[in-house]
């Protein structure tokens, strides 16, 4: 499944037995605008994410301030369909970007790029119900907002969200495992500019952040008790890093 930002649509491509990709089997075009005439002049599908049960796909549309939910059928030629009441609105002008699920529990968290905030939802059978809205920036922050990536740590104790713009920080939250609610713990400089993406290793002990405009990837240690981050002093010099993925050996 592929999100097409400029086209405002999402596409499905079959994977053959040898791992190669077939031609697009389905493309779904979004329509509409948002209140920000410069950034939301049309749909902008920013990400597509499968639900943990594999039954649905959630498309975050920055241009429409909406999460669209599609039922997924892997055996169908056109695998996506829209069930009734399958859209969840975000705050007008906030610009939904990426989402992250809590491991093993029905909580999902949305990063809004222009709103500079995280929205928390309960998830059940293709439906989302919002229960929290919390800033990813310090109180009284003044400057350009450009929030980006979001990830729940593997054990579910902490959530991290990156802020670009004038902040260049990672927001650190603790998660109440019984309610899913977030509490802000603090902010950590990414030691670079424009943290477009970051990743947490499978053990939950290390976080790597890709600073696109300062050409560096910075390694942090995660405190397992507090969730706070400490730079290790190790960095990689890479031109304009925008996405990090780790492969198990």
Buried (B, 14 or more C-beta within 10 A) or exposed (E): BEBBBEBBBBBBEBEEEEEEEEEEBBBBEBEEEBEBEEBBEBBBBBBBBEBBEEEBBBBBBBBBBBBBBBBBEEEEEEBBEEEEEBEBEBBEBBBBBBBBBBEEBBBBBBBBBBBBBBBBBBBEEBBBEBEBBBBBBBEEBEEEBBBBBBBBBBEBBBBBBBBBBBBBBBBBBBBEBEEBBBEBBBBBBBBBBBBBBBBBBEEBBBBBBBBBBBBBBBBBBBBEEEBBBEBEEEBEEBEEBEEBEEEEE
